[in-house]
Each structure stands twice: as C-alpha cells, then as structure tokens.
Amino acid sequence: MKILLIFPPQNLNERYARNMGNVGGFLPPLGLCYMAAVLERDGHEVRIMDCPVNNYTISDILTEITNFDPKAIGIAAITSLANVTKELCDVIKNQFPDKFIILGGPHPTVMPNEVSQEINADIVIQGEADNIISDVLKNLEEYQNKRIIKAGIVMKLDELPLPARHLLDMSKYTSLPNTYKKSANTFQMVTSRGCPFTCTFCHDAKGVFRQRSVENVIKEIKHLQEKYDVKEIAFWDDIITLNKAWMHKFCEALDKERIGLIWSCYTRLDLVDEPLLRSMKKAGCWNIFFGIEAGSQELLDNMKKKMTIEQMANQVRLVKKIGIEIRGSFMIGLPGETPEKARETIKYAIDLDPDYAQFTITTPYPGTELWNTAEQWGTLNKDFRNFNEWQPVFIPKGYKNADELLQMHKEAFRRFYFRPKFILKKIAKIKSFSELGRHLKGLRVVYAMASGT
C-alpha cells in the first residue's frame, strides 16, 4: 500500500512569531520517521512530506497526492497547527474523497473527541500511533467505523525499527545556534519515552517512562556514523538520566566502542550527581538542557516542580564544576506570577549564569493540568494559532494585559543576554570563524526575541 505521511506547513516566522532570519531551527519529524520505518518493515511504500523545512504549501501537498496516489495519508497534528491541519484535511477530502486520512500526534492524543468532530479525518489515533498503525492499515474500514482509536504506548522500544531518515533530505535540517557545537547539521535521537513527573505545564507529565537498551541505542549511533558521518548528536529524551545505572552503562559503551562523538541531552537537575556527570563528560557530553523555569519558590510550587531554589542553584554549580555547558529553560507568565516575581526569575537566571537561557511564555497546552486550571490563575485565549510559547495566550491575574506580559518576555532576553559579562565571556570562547558565525546567528535570535520583531 502507498502511504503519504505529512507534517503540515509552517515557516520559522510563524513558529516563533517573529522574523528569525536565516538562523536554522528546522528539526526532523522523528515521530513520522518512526512511523515510516514501521510501515516500510510491513512492506508498504512510504513517502514523507515535511512541509516546514521544504517550504511546501497545501498546493504542493495536493500535487504530491496526485503524483504518488497514496491510499492512506497520515498527518501529524500539533496544537499550534490545528487550524492548518483542519484546512488541509478539508482540501484533501474535497479533491480526493477516496483517500483515507489518519490523524495522529500530540493534539489528537489529548483532544480526540474535539478533533474527531472538527477535523475531516477518517481515523483519529490517540496515543503512540506507531504502536497500532500496522493493524490500522490492515483493517482500514473496521477502524474507520470506530473513528477514534486508542493506541496506548509502545512498551518495548527496542522492537521499533530505526527511524526512516532516508526518506528525508537530512542535509536540510539545522539546529539553532545554542544547541550545537561542531555542526549545525547535528542529528537528533531519543533513547526513551515518557516522564513520571508532575509539572502542571507539561503534556508528558505523569507518563510511563520506558527506555531502549544501551545496545539498541549504540546500534543507531553506529548507523548514523556510517551513513551520515555524524559528529554530534542531540538526545531529545525529556529525562534521559532518570535511570542512572542505564546512563553509566551507556557512557561506558560509548567509551568502549570508541564512538568518538559529542552529544547533548535534556534532563532535570535533581537527576544528576557528580559521578554521573563525570561519566557523561568523559563520554562526550558537552551540554545539558535543564528545565529550571522560575526564580520564585512559590511559582515552582504552583507548577508542582518538586524542587527548591537552593537545590537547583547547588546543582547548577555542580554541573559547572564538571565542565558541562548548561542551557537553562525559564518561563514567563507562570500561574501566580506578577511582574515583580517575573523579575525574580530573570535575576535568578542572571545569578545562575548558565551558558544559555531560554525564556518561553507559559502556554497551557490541552492535556496539561494547567489547561484544566488556567481560569483559576488568570485568563486563557484558546486560539490555537498562538500556542507556540512565544505569544501570550495565558495572562496570570498579576498582569494587566497581554502586552505587559510580552514586554516582560522581551525584558528577560535583554537583561540576560546584553550583559557585558555574558558578551565578554562568549567573545573569549571564540576560537574559529565557524564559532564566530554560530555566535552571530545566535545574536540574530536574541535580537528577534528581545525586540519582538
């Protein structure tokens, strides 16, 4: 069977609600690559249309459907593209009424009934679609009658084939300047799925953590080295160090196999300790992204972060001591926040002095606890087109209006990045023209965020 998988159209300026220039930031749709790999394993002929990186329009999609003539079309639906997805499905069904449209992804997972009612698709998959897609395609009519399908989760991740990156032009994917060290064409991987923590702003909260075997992950790394000559990998797991024994074993395997690459990852500050950090650094880890979020204990407690200001500060000092760079994530517009408390967060970020700070605007995504409780804390505009973390959709009671919140977001970038100490530190680290180019691109991103244009 011919199957077309689509990530809907979106450009960088739409994604960040600003003019980002040509600074990169297009990342591969790994979820679709996993889906495609499962389908190819089953003998299907699969194509992926990643619209953002290729600047494809709905017209381009219709042309591809005409030329390829797939029986089924799978679309990855995220909340900020809900309206685009609806339009896309309407147009496809109007011109190709015999095509089966299957929707999956974060948005259908958390709002299956609404999506089923509002979007013209034949099948809506709730959960991890690669867990059930094989059976769905074998029984399209049966599942079409059910319409909403609960896929559940993939418990044995090793049983999934490696992502079908060969269906994409991987040379087109470039990371933002602060997320790579050697090459903008850093490759992305996941070793685990699920997060058991309780942060109210996260749709992955209270999930079931599962992790691939070390051997399986090493197999994928070697494949990427052989096929793409990869020098650097970014691990996208939410909390890759939850299982510290696994991480120690992984680092030992990287050393034993003489993998010889550098890598970055995401985790929580309370999930690392000195022995683990030393093991990670020795194995090539150069940067860790930590969700710090706020500089007020009250705000941390409101979001159920389950960490203290002092605890995080101590852990940041530890990571710095080991010599691993830190990207710190901070949020503006949290439940219970006022401009004064926001400035506590900004000051806390400056005092911690991570190598990079990301300031996002709190967005209560559907499926999160904050979505359900937002009106207790403020007002929520449910126009999904603005659910991108860079525009105010949730206004805490402590703010006058959306503009005041947006100005605070700009202030955060200005105060953190335009410090002489930060600028001089970055200049001192520039050792090559490629590093200079990376920092100039980073400056372009900061300017866009600080100016809001």
C-alpha positions in Angstrom: 0.0 0.0 0.0 1.2 3.5 -0.8 1.2 5.8 2.2 2.0 9.5 2.4 3.0 11.0 5.8 2.7 14.8 6.2 3.9 17.4 8.7 1.7 20.4 7.9 3.0 23.7 6.5 4.6 26.2 8.9 7.5 28.6 8.5 10.0 29.8 11.1 8.5 33.2 11.5 5.1 31.5 12.2 6.7 29.1 14.6 8.5 31.8 16.6 6.0 34.7 16.0 9.0 36.8 14.9 11.3 37.4 12.0 14.1 34.9 12.7 16.0 35.4 9.5 18.1 32.5 8.2 19.3 31.1 11.5 18.2 27.5 11.3 15.9 25.7 13.6 14.2 23.2 11.3 14.3 19.8 13.0 13.4 16.4 11.5 9.9 14.9 12.4 11.3 11.9 14.2 7.8 10.7 15.0 6.9 10.4 11.4 10.3 8.7 10.7 9.5 6.0 13.3 6.0 5.6 11.7 7.5 5.3 8.3 10.0 2.7 9.5 7.3 0.6 10.9 5.3 0.8 7.7 8.3 0.0 5.5 9.0 -3.0 7.7 5.5 -4.2 6.8 6.1 -3.8 3.1 4.3 -0.5 2.4 5.7 2.2 0.1 6.1 5.3 2.1 6.9 9.0 1.5 7.3 11.8 4.0 6.4 15.4 3.2 8.0 17.6 5.9 6.4 20.9 4.8 8.3 23.4 7.1 11.8 22.5 6.1 10.9 22.3 2.4 8.6 25.3 2.4 5.8 23.2 1.0 2.3 24.6 0.7 -1.1 22.9 0.6 -0.9 23.2 -3.2 2.4 21.2 -3.1 0.7 18.5 -1.0 -2.1 18.2 -3.5 0.4 17.8 -6.3 2.2 15.1 -4.4 -1.1 13.2 -3.7 -1.9 13.4 -7.4 1.5 12.1 -8.5 2.1 9.5 -5.8 -1.6 8.4 -5.5 -1.4 7.0 -1.9 -4.3 5.0 -0.5 -3.8 6.4 3.1 -2.5 9.8 4.2 -1.1 10.2 7.8 -0.9 13.7 9.2 1.0 14.7 12.4 -1.2 17.2 14.2 0.3 19.6 16.8 -1.8 22.1 18.7 -0.4 25.3 17.1 -1.2 23.8 13.7 -4.7 22.6 14.5 -6.3 25.2 12.1 -3.8 24.4 9.3 -4.5 20.7 9.8 -8.2 21.3 9.6 -7.8 23.3 6.3 -5.5 20.6 4.9 -7.9 17.8 5.6 -10.9 19.7 4.1 -9.0 20.4 0.9 -7.7 16.8 0.6 -11.2 15.3 1.2 -12.7 17.8 -1.3 -10.3 16.8 -4.1 -9.6 13.2 -3.1 -12.7 11.9 -1.3 -11.5 8.3 -1.6 -8.3 8.8 0.4 -8.1 7.6 4.0 -6.9 10.4 6.3 -5.4 9.3 9.6 -4.6 11.9 12.2 -2.1 11.3 15.0 0.3 13.3 17.2 0.0 15.4 20.4 -3.2 17.3 19.6 -5.4 14.3 18.7 -3.9 12.4 21.7 -5.1 15.0 24.2 -8.3 16.2 22.4 -9.5 13.2 20.4 -13.2 13.9 20.6 -12.9 17.6 19.6 -10.5 16.7 16.8 -12.9 13.9 15.6 -15.8 16.4 15.5 -14.0 19.4 14.0 -11.5 17.9 11.5 -12.4 15.9 8.4 -10.4 12.8 9.0 -11.4 9.1 8.8 -9.4 7.9 11.8 -8.1 9.7 14.8 -5.3 8.0 16.8 -4.9 8.7 20.4 -1.5 7.8 21.9 1.6 6.5 20.2 0.5 5.7 16.7 3.5 3.5 15.8 2.1 1.1 18.4 -1.0 0.4 16.3 -0.5 1.7 12.7 0.2 -1.7 11.3 -3.1 -3.1 12.4 -4.9 0.0 11.3 -3.8 -0.3 7.8 -4.7 -4.0 7.6 -8.2 -3.1 8.7 -8.9 0.4 7.5 -12.7 0.1 7.1 -13.1 -1.5 10.6 -11.1 1.3 12.3 -12.9 3.9 10.2 -16.1 2.8 11.8 -14.6 3.2 15.3 -13.1 6.6 14.2 -11.2 7.3 17.5 -8.6 4.7 18.2 -6.7 4.4 21.5 -3.2 3.2 20.5 -1.7 3.2 24.0 2.1 3.3 24.3 5.0 1.2 22.9 6.3 -0.6 25.9 9.3 -2.4 24.2 11.0 0.4 22.4 13.8 -2.0 21.1 11.1 -3.6 18.9 10.7 -0.5 16.9 12.9 -0.2 13.7 15.3 2.6 13.5 13.7 5.9 12.2 13.4 6.1 8.4 15.6 9.2 8.0 16.4 8.0 4.4 13.0 9.4 3.4 14.2 12.9 4.3 16.9 15.1 2.9 18.8 15.3 6.2 21.2 18.0 4.9 18.3 20.5 5.2 17.9 20.2 9.0 19.9 22.7 11.0 19.7 23.4 14.7 19.5 26.7 16.5 23.0 28.2 17.3 23.0 27.4 21.0 22.1 23.8 20.5 25.1 22.5 18.6 28.9 22.8 18.9 30.5 21.2 15.9 27.9 21.2 13.2 24.5 22.9 12.6 23.5 19.5 11.0 23.5 17.8 14.4 21.4 14.7 14.4 18.6 14.0 16.9 17.8 10.8 18.7 15.6 9.5 21.5 16.5 6.7 23.9 13.4 6.8 26.0 9.7 7.9 26.1 7.6 9.2 28.9 8.1 11.3 32.1 6.6 10.4 35.5 7.0 13.9 37.0 4.1 16.2 37.7 4.8 19.6 36.2 1.5 21.2 35.5 2.5 22.9 32.2 3.7 19.6 30.5 1.5 17.3 28.5 4.0 14.5 29.0 3.6 14.7 32.8 2.5 11.6 34.8 3.6 9.3 32.0 5.2 5.9 31.9 9.0 6.0 31.4 10.4 3.5 29.0 14.0 3.2 27.7 15.7 1.4 24.9 18.6 -0.9 25.7 22.1 0.5 25.5 22.9 -1.9 22.7 20.0 -0.7 20.7 21.0 2.9 21.1 24.6 2.2 20.2 23.4 0.4 17.1 21.6 3.5 15.9 24.6 5.7 16.6 26.8 3.5 14.6 24.3 3.5 11.7 24.2 7.3 11.7 28.0 7.5 11.7 28.3 5.0 8.8 25.5 6.5 6.7 25.8 10.2 7.5 29.2 10.6 9.1 27.6 12.1 12.2 29.9 14.0 14.6 27.3 15.3 17.1 24.0 14.0 18.5 21.3 15.8 20.4 19.3 13.4 22.6 15.7 14.6 22.8 14.5 12.5 25.8 12.7 14.5 28.4 14.7 13.0 31.3 17.5 10.8 29.8 19.2 10.4 33.2 16.2 9.0 35.2 17.8 5.6 35.2 21.3 6.5 36.3 22.6 2.9 36.0 21.5 2.9 32.4 23.3 6.2 31.8 26.5 4.9 33.4 26.3 1.8 31.2 25.7 3.9 28.1 28.7 6.1 28.8 30.9 3.1 29.3 29.7 1.7 26.0 30.4 4.9 24.1 34.0 4.7 25.5 34.4 1.0 24.9 33.1 1.2 21.3 35.3 4.3 20.6 32.3 6.1 19.3 34.2 9.4 19.3 31.3 11.9 19.0 30.0 14.7 21.2 26.4 15.0 22.4 23.9 17.0 24.4 20.7 16.0 26.2 17.8 17.1 28.4 17.1 16.2 32.0 16.2 17.5 35.4 18.7 19.0 37.8 17.8 16.5 40.6 18.5 13.6 38.3 22.3 14.1 38.1 25.1 13.7 40.6 28.9 14.2 40.4 29.8 10.6 39.4 27.2 10.6 36.7 28.2 14.0 35.3 31.9 13.0 35.2 30.9 9.8 33.4 28.8 11.8 30.9 31.5 14.4 30.2 34.1 11.7 29.7 31.8 10.0 27.2 31.4 13.2 25.1 28.5 15.1 26.7 29.2 18.9 26.3 25.8 20.4 27.0 22.7 19.7 29.1 19.3 21.4 28.9 17.7 21.8 32.3 14.2 23.0 33.0 14.7 25.5 35.8 11.6 27.5 35.0 11.3 30.1 37.8 13.3 32.0 40.4 10.5 32.1 42.9 9.8 29.1 45.2 6.1 30.0 45.2 6.0 29.7 41.4 7.9 26.4 41.4 5.4 25.0 43.9 2.4 26.3 41.9 3.7 24.3 38.9 4.5 21.2 41.0 8.1 21.3 40.0 9.1 19.5 43.2 12.5 21.2 43.5 13.7 24.1 45.5 15.6 27.3 44.5 18.6 26.3 46.6 18.6 22.8 45.3 18.7 23.9 41.7 21.4 26.5 42.4 23.6 23.9 44.1 23.1 21.5 41.1 24.0 24.3 38.6 27.2 24.9 40.4 28.0 21.2 40.3 27.4 20.9 36.6 29.7 24.0 36.0 32.3 22.4 38.2 32.4 19.3 36.0 32.7 21.5 32.9 29.5 20.7 31.0 27.7 23.6 29.5 24.2 24.4 30.7 21.1 25.6 28.7 18.6 26.7 31.3 14.9 26.9 30.5 12.9 29.7 32.2 9.2 30.6 31.9 7.5 34.0 31.9 3.8 34.2 32.8 3.5 31.3 35.2 0.5 30.7 37.5 0.6 33.2 40.4 3.2 35.3 38.7 3.4 39.1 38.8 5.9 41.4 37.1 7.9 41.5 40.4 8.0 37.7 40.5 9.0 37.6 36.9 11.9 39.8 37.7 12.9 37.4 40.4 13.1 34.7 37.7 15.2 37.0 35.5 17.6 37.8 38.4 17.8 34.1 39.3 18.8 33.3 35.7 21.4 36.0 35.8 22.8 34.8 39.1 22.9 31.2 38.0 24.6 32.4 34.8 24.0 29.3 32.6 25.8 29.3 29.2 22.4 30.0 27.5 19.0 30.9 28.9 15.7 30.1 27.1 12.8 32.3 28.1 9.4 31.0 26.9 5.9 32.3 27.5 3.8 29.9 29.6 1.4 28.1 27.3 -1.3 25.9 28.9 -1.4 23.1 26.3 -4.5 20.9 26.1 -4.0 17.8 28.1 -1.9 19.5 30.8 -3.1 20.2 34.4 -2.6 23.9 33.7 -5.1 23.7 30.8 -7.7 22.5 33.2 -6.9 25.0 35.9 -5.9 28.1 33.9 -9.0 30.1 34.8 -8.2 29.8 38.5 -5.0 31.6 37.8 -5.9 34.0 35.0 -7.4 34.2 31.6 -6.8 31.9 28.6 -7.3 32.7 25.0 -7.9 29.3 23.2 -6.9 30.4 19.8 -4.5 27.5 19.0 -2.7 29.5 16.2 -0.9 31.3 19.0 0.0 28.2 21.1 3.7 28.4 20.2 5.3 29.5 23.6 6.3 32.9 22.1 3.0 34.7 22.3 0.8 35.4 25.3 -2.3 33.2 25.4 -2.5 32.8 29.2 -2.5 36.0 31.2 -1.9 35.5 35.0 -4.0 37.7 37.3 -0.9 39.5 38.3 -0.6 41.1 34.9 -2.6 44.0 33.5 -2.8 42.6 29.9 -1.0 40.6 27.3 1.2 43.5 26.2 2.6 43.8 29.8 3.5 40.1 29.7 5.1 40.3 26.3 7.2 43.3 27.4 8.4 41.2 30.4 9.4 38.4 28.0 11.5 40.9 25.9 13.0 42.3 29.1 14.2 38.8 30.1 16.2 38.4 26.9 17.6 41.9 27.1 18.7 41.7 30.7 20.2 38.2 30.4 22.0 38.5 27.0 23.0 42.1 26.8 25.1 42.0 30.0 28.8 42.9 29.4 29.8 39.8 31.5 27.9 37.5 29.2 29.1 39.1 26.0 32.8 39.2 27.0 32.6 35.5 28.1 31.2 34.5 24.7 33.8 36.5 22.8 36.6 34.9 24.8 35.4 31.5 23.8 35.5 32.2 20.0 38.4 30.2 18.6 37.4 29.9 14.9 35.4 31.5 12.1 32.8 28.8 12.4 32.3 29.6 16.1 32.1 33.3 15.2 29.4 32.5 12.6 27.5 30.5 15.2 27.6 33.3 17.7 26.5 35.9 15.1 23.5 33.7 14.3 22.8 33.4 18.0 22.8 37.2 18.2 20.2 37.3 15.5 17.9 35.0 17.5 18.4 37.1 20.7 17.7 40.3 18.8 14.4 38.8 17.5 13.3 37.7 20.9 14.4 40.9 22.7 12.7 43.2 20.2 9.7 41.0 19.4 10.1 41.7 15.7 
